[in-house]
Amino acid sequence: MTRTTMTDDEPRARFLALLREHQKIVLKVASVYARGAQDRNDLAQEIAVQLWRSFPRYDPERRFSTWMYRVALNVGISFARRERARDGRFEPLADPGDVAADSDEPDERLKQLHAVIAGLAELDRALIVLYLEERPHSEIAAILGISETNVATKLGRLKQRLRGRMT
């Protein structure tokens, strides 16, 4: 009976391949929870480091993107809270101009939506980002650690608030 052993390079190569495949998740979370290009880059690096540290606990039976969102959002939320505490006051975490500049669509309503999202509480921001990414309620629930019913309720209320602020 032959026994296969995994080299130290195999988990690293697997992780890097998965990170490359799903890098948009890291970039999306960084753009929602950090101000300016430098902060977004710093946060993206912090997310990647935490993903690597947590990778040994990743269960391959589960979707990688779900696990990745959960880790990335937790890092993003912690980053935003540290920044707010450091600043000593609340400010929107993304400059609507910076976010809109990254977009292919220079629509004023899109800029307004990004500004409204930037002003939301950290968990509401995570919820709306996942919703806008068209993630199913079951996946949003798994990522945020809440029930599907809670996801539906919170999304309904959040959409009402967003509609009110967008008009």
C-alpha positions as CSV (number, residue, x, y, z in Angstrom):
1,M,0.0,0.0,0.0
2,T,1.4,3.3,-1.1
3,R,0.9,6.3,1.0
4,T,0.7,9.8,-0.5
5,T,2.0,12.6,1.5
6,M,1.3,16.3,0.8
7,T,4.2,18.5,0.5
8,D,4.3,21.9,2.1
9,D,3.9,23.5,-1.3
10,E,0.6,21.8,-2.1
11,P,-1.6,23.7,0.4
12,R,0.1,27.0,-0.6
13,A,-0.4,26.3,-4.3
14,R,-4.0,25.3,-3.8
15,F,-4.6,28.4,-1.6
16,L,-3.0,30.7,-4.2
17,A,-5.1,29.2,-7.0
18,L,-8.3,29.7,-5.0
19,L,-7.4,33.2,-4.0
20,R,-6.7,34.1,-7.7
21,E,-10.0,32.6,-8.7
22,H,-12.0,34.5,-6.1
23,Q,-9.9,37.7,-5.9
24,K,-12.9,39.9,-6.7
25,I,-14.4,39.0,-3.3
26,V,-11.3,40.5,-1.6
27,L,-11.4,43.6,-3.8
28,K,-15.2,44.1,-3.3
29,V,-14.9,43.9,0.5
30,A,-11.9,46.2,0.5
31,S,-13.7,48.8,-1.6
32,V,-16.7,48.8,0.7
33,Y,-14.8,48.9,4.1
34,A,-11.8,51.2,3.3
35,R,-11.4,54.8,2.2
36,G,-9.0,55.7,-0.6
37,A,-6.7,53.5,-2.7
38,Q,-4.0,53.0,-0.1
39,D,-6.5,51.9,2.6
40,R,-8.1,49.5,0.1
41,N,-4.8,48.0,-0.8
42,D,-3.9,47.7,2.9
43,L,-7.2,46.0,3.7
44,A,-6.9,43.7,0.7
45,Q,-3.5,42.6,2.0
46,E,-4.8,42.1,5.5
47,I,-7.7,40.0,4.2
48,A,-5.3,37.8,2.1
49,V,-3.1,37.3,5.2
50,Q,-6.0,36.3,7.3
51,L,-7.3,34.0,4.6
52,W,-4.0,32.2,4.5
53,R,-3.8,32.0,8.3
54,S,-7.3,30.5,8.4
55,F,-6.9,28.2,5.4
56,P,-6.0,25.1,7.5
57,R,-9.5,25.4,9.0
58,Y,-11.2,25.6,5.6
59,D,-13.5,22.7,5.1
60,P,-13.3,21.6,1.4
61,E,-16.8,20.1,1.6
62,R,-18.1,23.7,1.7
63,R,-18.0,26.4,-1.0
64,F,-14.7,28.3,-0.9
65,S,-16.4,31.6,-1.8
66,T,-18.8,31.3,1.2
67,W,-15.9,30.8,3.5
68,M,-13.9,33.5,1.9
69,Y,-16.7,36.0,2.2
70,R,-17.0,35.2,5.8
71,V,-13.4,35.7,6.6
72,A,-13.1,38.8,4.3
73,L,-16.2,40.5,5.8
74,N,-15.0,39.9,9.4
75,V,-11.6,41.4,8.5
76,G,-13.3,44.3,6.7
77,I,-15.6,45.0,9.6
78,S,-12.7,44.9,12.1
79,F,-10.7,47.2,9.9
80,A,-13.6,49.7,9.6
81,R,-14.1,49.7,13.4
82,R,-10.4,50.3,14.0
83,E,-10.3,53.2,11.6
84,R,-13.4,54.8,13.1
85,A,-12.0,54.4,16.6
86,R,-8.7,55.9,15.4
87,D,-10.5,58.8,13.8
88,G,-12.6,59.3,16.9
89,R,-15.7,60.1,14.8
90,F,-17.9,58.5,12.1
91,E,-17.2,59.2,8.5
92,P,-18.3,57.3,5.4
93,L,-15.7,54.6,4.7
94,A,-15.7,55.0,1.0
95,D,-15.4,58.2,-1.0
96,P,-18.2,57.8,-3.5
97,G,-15.9,59.4,-6.1
98,D,-13.3,56.7,-5.5
99,V,-15.8,53.9,-5.8
100,A,-17.5,55.4,-8.9
101,A,-14.1,56.0,-10.5
102,D,-13.5,52.2,-10.3
103,S,-16.8,51.6,-12.1
104,D,-17.5,51.5,-15.8
105,E,-20.8,53.3,-15.2
106,P,-20.4,57.0,-14.3
107,D,-24.1,57.2,-13.4
108,E,-25.0,59.8,-10.7
109,R,-27.5,57.3,-9.1
110,L,-24.7,54.8,-8.8
111,K,-22.6,57.4,-7.0
112,Q,-25.5,58.1,-4.7
113,L,-26.0,54.4,-4.0
114,H,-22.3,54.0,-3.1
115,A,-22.5,57.0,-0.8
116,V,-25.6,55.6,0.9
117,I,-24.0,52.2,1.3
118,A,-20.8,53.8,2.7
119,G,-22.8,55.4,5.4
120,L,-24.4,52.1,6.6
121,A,-23.4,50.2,9.7
122,E,-20.8,47.6,9.1
123,L,-23.1,44.6,9.2
124,D,-25.8,46.3,7.0
125,R,-23.0,47.0,4.5
126,A,-22.0,43.3,4.5
127,L,-25.6,42.3,3.9
128,I,-26.2,44.7,1.0
129,V,-22.9,43.8,-0.6
130,L,-23.8,40.1,-0.6
131,Y,-27.3,40.9,-1.9
132,L,-25.9,43.0,-4.7
133,E,-23.6,40.1,-5.5
134,E,-26.8,38.1,-6.0
135,R,-25.9,35.6,-3.3
136,P,-28.8,33.4,-2.2
137,H,-30.3,34.0,1.2
138,S,-28.9,30.6,2.4
139,E,-25.4,31.6,1.5
140,I,-25.7,35.1,3.0
141,A,-27.0,33.4,6.2
142,A,-24.0,31.1,6.3
143,I,-21.6,33.9,5.7
144,L,-23.0,36.2,8.3
145,G,-24.0,33.6,10.8
146,I,-27.7,34.5,10.9
147,S,-30.8,32.6,9.9
148,E,-32.3,32.8,6.4
149,T,-35.4,34.4,7.9
150,N,-33.3,37.0,9.5
151,V,-31.6,37.7,6.2
152,A,-34.9,38.2,4.5
153,T,-36.2,40.5,7.2
154,K,-33.1,42.6,7.4
155,L,-32.8,42.8,3.6
156,G,-36.5,44.0,3.4
157,R,-35.9,46.7,5.9
158,L,-32.6,47.7,4.4
159,K,-34.0,48.0,0.9
160,Q,-36.8,50.2,2.3
161,R,-34.3,52.5,4.0
162,L,-32.1,52.6,0.8
163,R,-35.2,53.5,-1.3
164,G,-36.0,56.3,1.1
165,R,-32.5,57.7,1.0
166,M,-32.2,57.4,-2.8
167,T,-35.4,59.4,-3.5
